[in-house]
Amino acid sequence: MKTVLLVISILLIVIVLLQSNRAESGAQIISGGNSDLFSNRKERGSELVISRITLVLGMAFFLISFVMEFI
């Protein structure tokens, strides 16, 4: 069970790093320099697939961590 959690966490880190960069730098997020950060933009193609994989891996990580705590 711990090895599954380790594999999921590594995959989650890799998938998050593959996501598109919506802000050019971290300083722009803090200062508000990127005005279209929260714009209404639909994800298409590979962005949609990566976003859904991130969601599934995040939920799996949460559920396995929750189960391991109480078992």
C-alpha positions, 0 to 999 in steps of 0.5 A: 500500500505504501509503494502505491502511495509513493508511485501516485505521489511521484506521478502527481508531482510529474503531472503537476509540473507538466501543466501549462504555465498560466502565470509567467512568474511567481512574482506576477501572481503576488503582484497581480501582473497577469490579468488573464490568470482567472479568465474564462478559458476552456481547456482543450486537448492535452491540457484537458487530459492532464487536468483530468489525470491530475484530478484522478491522481489527487483523489487517489492520493487522498483516498489511499492516505485516508484509508492508510490512516485508519487501517 
